[in-house]
Amino acid sequence: IEPYHFNLTNQDPKYLLNSWNLFELKLFTLFGDPNEVRKAEAELDSLRMKEGGHVSLYIADFRSLVSRIGDWGERALIHHFRKGLPSRILDKLASHPSNIDSLQDLMDVTLELDTRYHERQKENKPEASKSSSSHRQNSSSSSHKKNNFHAQKRDKPHSSLLNKDFKLKGSEKERRIKEGLCTYCGGKHSLESCFKRPQNKLTQTSGQFPSQGKA
């Protein structure tokens, strides 16, 4: 400010203090970053809105950068604003019935289109959630049936070894005795050492353990 102090004493105060733009320009000249404009221009050129983002946030960032680069002209700003929009909005703008001749009109239209898009997204969420829940239920039911099928296949061989009284058939019992297998579970151990046999489990509970047979 000091370089202009002398001029203020000899000129009309409107020279500096009554013009905010001139005052701001002089402050920036003295204390501002000389590369700020170029940085802002580079950021504006690369500014992009995400496909699922919100236009309101994009507009806020756009205006913030424009305030730092000075006057680019309406057409240039419209071009850069459109360039950063996602395809979902550009497609709607291409079929928009009215002509958009100003940056503010473009911002208003994109805000309206974006609001409709996000409202539609909210409406579709319950349907997607319901479809996903139905898919999980069908998958669970299919898995349950599959497990039951395999369980039945596993149980079938054992049931063929039993008679109507659910006791081991004589032929199977003889085979197990002949091959040195447990007549209770078919394992490679003696009946007395079978841990699956209920009588042996009672013996274990009382603190006595059946003798282990050799395989």
MARZALO-796428 format. One record per residue (C-alpha): x, y, z; residue in one letter. Coordinates in steps of 0.5 Angstrom, whole numbers, plus 500, padded with zeros to 3 digits. Example, Ala and Ser with C-alpha at 12.3 -4.5 7.8 and 13.67 -1.06 7.14 Angstrom:
REM residues 2
525 / 491 / 516 / A
527 / 498 / 514 / S
END
This chain:
REM residues 215
500 / 500 / 500 / I
506 / 505 / 502 / E
508 / 506 / 494 / P
501 / 509 / 493 / Y
500 / 513 / 500 / H
504 / 519 / 497 / F
499 / 519 / 491 / N
493 / 519 / 495 / L
495 / 525 / 499 / T
495 / 529 / 492 / N
489 / 525 / 488 / Q
482 / 524 / 489 / D
481 / 518 / 494 / P
477 / 515 / 489 / K
483 / 513 / 485 / Y
484 / 507 / 489 / L
480 / 506 / 496 / L
474 / 507 / 492 / N
475 / 502 / 487 / S
475 / 495 / 490 / W
477 / 491 / 484 / N
483 / 496 / 483 / L
485 / 495 / 491 / F
485 / 488 / 490 / E
489 / 488 / 484 / L
494 / 492 / 487 / K
494 / 488 / 493 / L
495 / 481 / 489 / F
501 / 485 / 485 / T
505 / 486 / 491 / L
503 / 480 / 495 / F
500 / 475 / 491 / G
503 / 469 / 488 / D
505 / 470 / 481 / P
503 / 463 / 478 / N
496 / 463 / 482 / E
493 / 464 / 475 / V
497 / 459 / 471 / R
495 / 454 / 477 / K
488 / 455 / 477 / A
488 / 455 / 469 / E
491 / 448 / 469 / A
486 / 446 / 475 / E
480 / 448 / 471 / L
482 / 445 / 465 / D
483 / 438 / 468 / S
477 / 439 / 473 / L
472 / 433 / 472 / R
466 / 431 / 475 / M
465 / 423 / 477 / K
460 / 419 / 474 / E
456 / 418 / 480 / G
458 / 425 / 483 / G
454 / 431 / 484 / H
453 / 437 / 480 / V
453 / 442 / 486 / S
460 / 440 / 488 / L
462 / 440 / 481 / Y
459 / 447 / 480 / I
462 / 450 / 487 / A
469 / 447 / 485 / D
468 / 450 / 478 / F
466 / 457 / 480 / R
472 / 457 / 486 / S
477 / 456 / 480 / L
474 / 461 / 475 / V
474 / 467 / 481 / S
482 / 466 / 481 / R
483 / 466 / 473 / I
480 / 473 / 471 / G
475 / 474 / 465 / D
476 / 468 / 460 / W
469 / 470 / 457 / G
462 / 466 / 457 / E
463 / 462 / 451 / R
470 / 459 / 454 / A
467 / 458 / 461 / L
461 / 454 / 458 / I
466 / 450 / 454 / H
470 / 448 / 460 / H
464 / 447 / 464 / F
461 / 442 / 459 / R
468 / 438 / 458 / K
468 / 436 / 465 / G
461 / 433 / 466 / L
460 / 426 / 466 / P
457 / 422 / 460 / S
450 / 421 / 463 / R
449 / 429 / 463 / I
452 / 430 / 456 / L
447 / 425 / 453 / D
441 / 429 / 456 / K
444 / 436 / 454 / L
445 / 433 / 447 / A
437 / 432 / 447 / S
435 / 438 / 451 / H
430 / 442 / 447 / P
432 / 449 / 449 / S
438 / 453 / 447 / N
443 / 454 / 453 / I
447 / 460 / 451 / D
449 / 462 / 458 / S
454 / 459 / 463 / L
448 / 460 / 469 / Q
443 / 457 / 464 / D
448 / 451 / 463 / L
449 / 450 / 471 / M
441 / 450 / 472 / D
440 / 445 / 467 / V
445 / 440 / 469 / T
443 / 441 / 476 / L
436 / 439 / 474 / E
438 / 433 / 470 / L
443 / 431 / 476 / D
437 / 432 / 481 / T
433 / 427 / 477 / R
438 / 422 / 476 / Y
440 / 421 / 484 / H
432 / 421 / 485 / E
432 / 415 / 480 / R
438 / 412 / 483 / Q
434 / 412 / 490 / K
428 / 409 / 487 / E
432 / 403 / 484 / N
435 / 401 / 491 / K
429 / 398 / 494 / P
428 / 394 / 488 / E
435 / 392 / 487 / A
436 / 390 / 495 / S
429 / 386 / 494 / K
432 / 382 / 488 / S
439 / 381 / 492 / S
435 / 378 / 498 / S
431 / 373 / 493 / S
437 / 371 / 490 / H
441 / 369 / 497 / R
434 / 365 / 499 / Q
434 / 361 / 492 / N
442 / 360 / 493 / S
441 / 358 / 500 / S
435 / 353 / 498 / S
439 / 350 / 493 / S
445 / 349 / 497 / S
440 / 346 / 503 / H
437 / 341 / 497 / K
444 / 339 / 495 / K
447 / 338 / 502 / N
441 / 333 / 503 / N
442 / 330 / 497 / F
449 / 328 / 498 / H
447 / 326 / 505 / A
442 / 321 / 503 / Q
447 / 318 / 498 / K
452 / 317 / 504 / R
447 / 314 / 508 / D
444 / 309 / 503 / K
450 / 304 / 503 / P
450 / 304 / 511 / H
442 / 303 / 510 / S
443 / 297 / 505 / S
448 / 293 / 511 / L
442 / 293 / 516 / L
436 / 289 / 516 / N
429 / 291 / 518 / K
430 / 291 / 525 / D
436 / 296 / 524 / F
441 / 291 / 526 / K
447 / 289 / 522 / L
446 / 283 / 517 / K
449 / 277 / 518 / G
453 / 276 / 512 / S
456 / 283 / 513 / E
457 / 281 / 520 / K
461 / 275 / 518 / E
465 / 279 / 513 / R
467 / 284 / 518 / R
469 / 278 / 523 / I
473 / 275 / 518 / K
477 / 281 / 516 / E
478 / 283 / 523 / G
474 / 289 / 523 / L
469 / 292 / 528 / C
462 / 289 / 528 / T
459 / 296 / 530 / Y
462 / 301 / 526 / C
467 / 297 / 521 / G
473 / 300 / 523 / G
480 / 297 / 523 / K
479 / 296 / 531 / H
476 / 291 / 535 / S
469 / 291 / 538 / L
471 / 292 / 545 / E
476 / 298 / 543 / S
471 / 302 / 539 / C
469 / 309 / 541 / F
463 / 310 / 537 / K
460 / 304 / 541 / R
455 / 306 / 546 / P
457 / 301 / 551 / Q
464 / 303 / 551 / N
462 / 311 / 551 / K
459 / 309 / 558 / L
466 / 305 / 560 / T
470 / 312 / 558 / Q
465 / 316 / 562 / T
466 / 312 / 569 / S
474 / 313 / 568 / G
475 / 306 / 565 / Q
478 / 306 / 557 / F
477 / 300 / 553 / P
483 / 297 / 550 / S
486 / 299 / 544 / Q
486 / 293 / 538 / G
491 / 293 / 533 / K
489 / 295 / 526 / A
END
